Each structure stands twice: as structure tokens, then as C-alpha cells.
Amino acid sequence: MGSSPVSTRRCKHALQLAGLALAFVGISLVSGPAAAAGNDDCLMCHSEASLTTERAGKTVSLHVDSVRFGRSPHKDMACTDCHQGLDASAVPHAKKIAPVDCASCHGDAAEKHPFHAAMSEGASQNDSPATSCKGCHGTHDILPLSDPASPMKPVSIPAFCARCHARVATNWHESEHGHAVAAGIKGAPSCLTCHSHKLTRGWYERADAATLKVAQERMCLTCHRDDPEVRARTTPTAGFIAAYETSVHGSALSKGNGKAATCVDCHGSHEMKKGYDPSSRVAKIHIPDLCGKCHGPVAAAFARSIHATAVRHGNTDAPVCTDCHGEHTIFKHNDPRSPVAFANLSSQVCTPCHSSVALSRKYGLAPDRGQTFADSYHGLALRGGSVAAANCASCHGSHEILRSSDPASMVNKANLEKTCGKCHPGANARFGVGSVHVAVTQEQSPILWWIGRAYVVLIILTIGGMFFHNLFDFLRKSRRIQRERRGGGAEAEAPRRGGSADEGAPALYLRMTGLERLQHACLLLSFFLLVLTGFMLRYPDAWWVRGIRSLSTHVFVWRSLIHRIAGVVMVVASVFHLGYVAFSLRGRRFVRDVFPVPSDLVAVFHLTGWNLGLRRQRPLFGRFSYIEKAEYWALVWGTIVMAATGAIMWFENISMGLVTKLGWDIARTVHFYEAWLAFLAIVVWHLYFVIVNPDAYPMNLAWIRGTISEREMEEEHPLELEAIRRERLLREEEAGAGPKDASGPS
């Protein structure tokens, strides 16, 4: 029978041991029992390539390549410096040879090799070749880093690590870091650039995930924020990279939240690629799935939206999470710095896309949606600082935005009653009658457009007529005053009527009673408060509005409250005035005197002709000229219009249920233009005659004192002065030589 392979190996092994024994006996005889075994002595046997032994049923080579050992950093060390605890003269040297303990010389090995966490338990543990010194560095064939053949050179490390980490190495080679190393870019990171720090889970307890993530984040920032060479050849700025630390994710991580997303969670560890690479984890098409790993319910809602549908079809113009929330600068939705904060959402997130001319042309979107919302009450209120007015998401939704034609859409016609009802209790189907995004054009909103055009024409004609009327008056009176100052004679005015007052007659005449002055004060205060607070809403970005808004974050609330209080004051004052003129003798006389008569129209042309030098005599006026009559009845008309339209706008839940959204828009349009007409009329007409008018400058004080001088009466109200004097003379004749009362009725 032939011998078996096992018997052959055993015979061969026995012969090798016998040879070793004879060799050591010979050495002992020559050198003496006290002689120490040297490297050459060891190599006499271990230089044999065929020298092997069996361990755990495996054949293990005991061969040492003397040439390669001579090139290693350990060439000057004795074999027994590493292989301790054995008798070199005995064969076998020991019953159980202890593993080589590299830590006996390399005490800092564990600290320098944090990527193999098991080494922290002691570098002498060589049970696992993957985490032992010899598993990477070798045994007798270790080469210095200066040797081109060393597997520990930085450029060779990735390939060397790939022997155990094949899948990870494949991902890394395809990453931007791998490409940079392959291209020979200075400072490009290889395995040890990152893993020479404690960045793996093996170093941390499961409950200490936050500490691990902080270490990983700092490792990334070491290059991408702190290394000027890296910053110079990468696109994102250092500020953009560092912004992560103040983001909602960075803040959560700094507070110990181990679930907070970090660089590795989003960009990956070994598979990191640039965002424009379709296979990148942060490529636009992958962003919803990436964010969905943490924000599952939100991602599911977004997946049903029109935006997600477009992205899935390859539309890179459609927004994903980072387009709205930001990338590294993601803040909580209630943080004022966040683009999706309530006050910022419409202007910073929705409008840039939905007002884009390029996107509108490309996809057939309405290009005016951003502007029409900004001009609406909701948009103006938000810009003015309101925290309650609706923004885009209030109506369209935030993540699950659908086409308006989709039956499930919040802005579908069938759902508007419910959507509007969230803010407007009692909303009915009439809320949806009319356009939500009102574009005041002849094509889209002809009624509003014609109202606006009519008011513009009315304002131009009315205010323009007032301006030129007062300009002519100002120039005529200015020339007269200049001539009087230079010693010239006074202009030929209207002849005095009814003679002059006696030397002892009072010089003041009653113009406004205390009650009338109180009514005037209420109208004055409420009017200018209404103008101020109303234009604050309509022009929230005006310089003077921004200055007021900077005083407090509650300015919009105060503005709204003051506007409504002022409106109530004006209405109450108007109702009181109505009772005054209806139930008091002086009030009824006031209505009789202020009521227009045909001669007022003639007086307009006569006074204009006199101001232009076309007539030689100034027309005479009684208690009220056409100037004051026009102003009073304009005030009556304006108060009625403003009160009615203001009430419709104030009580929108009721009014829109009655007159529809279109009716509300009509009231808003009329209210706006009527406000401009009233404001300009007061400035150009009323303030001219009581302040700028050369005969009244610096101010007619009748609204404060209630009286005017006799000269003012002679110049502005000669017919009334004549009537007062006649009435006084009549009373004197009836009473004899009684006391004189020059104040008379006025």
C-alpha cells in the first residue's frame, strides 16, 4: 500500500526537527552552553524556505527572508528582542511560543491606530490578523516609509486597506476624494487622513452617538473650513460650510442629539460625491429620499405633490427640500432667519420661482402670482409684519401642494369654502366668487381696472384743478404783499360794505364754537391717523414705514388697532355732526349757509379771473365761499364712501358671504383710491388755505381759538361782516343806545 499525504508530512516534519536538533547540538558543542543565540544562528534554520510547522491543522511557514529582513527598520535588532520567552537552543524552542508584543517598543501603537479600535485593548493581541500589527505591517518584511515599495506610503494605503475593506474601497475609489487622490492632488484625503482619528462606532458606546458625530463633523471641517488649499479648489465657501453649526441640525447635535444629521449622514462617508453627480446622495433627484430617512411623514406628503411628481420625471427646475429649507443653513420653521418662516415663505420661497420669467415661459406658469399675492391684503399684511395673515402655504399647503384642478387640492374650487374657513369662520361658497390672485388688468379684472382708471382721471382733474387754482391765488397774494412791503399802494380790493366798525367795537368774530372745534379736532386726528396707518399697510416697504416698523415687532398689531379705532372715531364724530346739524339751531343754519348755490359756480370763474389779472374786482363771499363749501361736501361724500368700504373690508367674513370676494375687491379698490383723493385734497386744498395761504401764514388759528379778526372778515367774508353789522345796527335801533355786540352770529 502506498503512504498517505498525512504520513508523508509527518515524516518530513520529523526529519526537519531532527535536523534542527543536530544543528543546535553542533552549535552548543562549538560555542559552549553559555553562548547566546544570534540572528545568524536563527537564520541557519529559518532561512530555509521549506521550514514549516503545523498549527490548528494548518501548515505555517517559519521561513524568514534574510534579504528583506535586512532592509527592514528592525534589521539591527536581535530575533530574541521580539521573540521572547523561548529557548533558542531547544527544538522546539518552547511548548507554546508567546505572540510577539509590538507594544513592548511601540507603546503608543493603539493611540496611533484608532481605526482599529480593538488595538486599544492592547497591541499585543494578535488573534485577529485584521487588527494586529503584522496583519498590516507584516512580520520580518516590514519596509520603512521611505522605501518606494512600502505598502504604508499614503498613495498605497487605499489599495492596502482594500484587502480587507473591499466594498468600502470600491465606494471610496469612485468618490471625489478617491478621484482627487488618483489625480495626485496635494492634500487629497486617503483612508488614514480621516481614520487616524477616532471616527468609528467601535470607539463609542451606542448611547454616545452624538460624540461620534461631533468628531466626524470636526474632521470634515478640518479640511473644508480650515484648510485654505482645500477651500481654494472647492466651490462652497468656508462660510457656507461653517453655517451647518448654527443650523437646526448643528444646534441639535451640539445639544447632544445623536439623531441629528451630520456631514456623513447626508453626503456619505466613503461614497461622497459632488451634488451634480447623478449618483450622489445629495443629487437633487435623491434629496427627498435622503431627507425622508429622518423626516418620513413629511417626505411621504411631499411625494404626492406636484413638485415631487415633476422631480421624478427628471425636472430639475422643480423644488425639493433644500430649495425651500436651504442646505447647510436649515433653521426651524419658526426661526425668523428661516426662508420657510411664516413671514418669509411667500417672498423668499414661492415668489422667486413663480415670478420667474424664464420658468413661466418654459412651463406655461402664470408669471404674476408672486406680485398679485404681494399686492393682496394677505401679502401686504405679511410684508407689514403681520403674523396672522395667510401666506402661500396657508392656502396651497406646504409639502403636499397639488394642482388647483386636482380634486384633493386645497385651492380646488370645491374646497375653497373649507380652506378659507380655516381663517374666516362662516365662509361659504360665495367666498370663491372672484379671483384669489387679483391682477388688476383690463383682461383679468375689467371691473377693478375701470374703477382704477376712473379714479386716476378723477384725481388728476380734481387735484390738478385745485393745485392751479391755489397757485394762481398764491401768486396774486404774494405780489400784493411784496408791493405793500416796498411802499406801493394796496391793490384795489372790493369796496367796504356797510361802513366800518366803531373805534370801540370788538376786533374778533366768532367762527367756530367750542363744540364745533371739538368735532373738527376729532376729524383731524382720526383722518391723519387713518392716512398714516392705512398707507403703512399699502406701502409696507416705504422708507418711513420701515422706520416705524423697526421700533417694535408689534407695530403691525398696533397699526391695525389704531386704524380701526380711528375709523370708529371718524364715524362717531360724523354721526354726532349729523345730529348737530339736524337738531341744533346753529347746526341747521350751518347747513343752510354751506349749501351750494348757483352763484358759487360763477364765483369760481370770477376769482380765477381776478387772480389772473383778468378782472378788476375780487368777488365777495358770505359766511362760506365755494372753497369751503366744496371742501365740506367732499368731506361728507368721502366719509360715507370710506366708512362703507372700510366696514366691508373690516367685517370680511360677513361681507364676502354677502357680496362675494369680487365685491370685497371692489370695496378695497374704491377705498384705496378714495384715500388718495381725500389725502391729496386735504394737503393741496385745505392745508393751503389754513397754512400756506399768504394771508393766513403761518396758520389760521380759528380751529384753535374759534375766532378771526375783523380784517380777515373784511378780506374773506365781507358779505357776512356786512350782515353782522346790519343786524347789530338793527338791534341798537330797537334797544336805543344799548351796548354794542360786534361778535354777532357767524
Secondary structure, 3 states (H helix, E strand, C coil): CCCCHHHHHHHHHHHHHHHHHHHHHHHHHHHCCCCCCCHHHHHHHHCCCCCEEEECCEEEECCCCHHHHHHCCCCCCCHHHHCCCCCCCCCCCCCCCCCCCHHHCCCCHHHHCCCCHHHHHCCCCCCCHHHCHHHHHCCCCCCCCCCCCCCCCCCCHHHHHCCCCHHHHHHHHCCHHHHHHHCCCCCCCCHHHHHCCCCCHHHCCHHHHHHHHHHHHHHHHHHHCCCHHHHHHCCCCHHHHHHHHHCHHHHHHHCCCCCCCCHHHHHCCCCCCCCCCCCCCCCHHHHHHHHHCCCHHHHHHHHCCHHHHHHHCCCCCCCCHHHHHCCCCCCCCCCCCCCCCCCCHHHHHHHHHHCCHHHHHHHCCCCCHHHHHHHCHHHHHHHCCCCCCCCHHHHHCCCCCCCCCCCCCCCCHHHHHHHHHCCCCCCCHHHHCCCCCCCCCCCCCHHHHHHHHHHHHHHHHHHHHHHHHHHHHHHHHHHHHHHHHCCCCCCCCCCCCCCCCCCCCCCEEECCCHHHHHHHHHHHHHHHHHHHHHHHHHCCCCHHHHHHHCCCCCHHHHHHHHHHHHHHHHHHHHHHHHHHHHHCHHHHHHHHHHCCCHHHHHHHHHHHHHHCCCCCCCCCCCCCCHHHHHHHHHHHHHHHHHHHHHHHHHCHHHHHHHHHHHHHHHHHHHHHHHHHHHHHHHHHHHHHHHHHCCCCCCCCCHHHHCEEEHHHHHHHCHHHHHHHHHHHHHHHHHHCCCCCCCCCCC
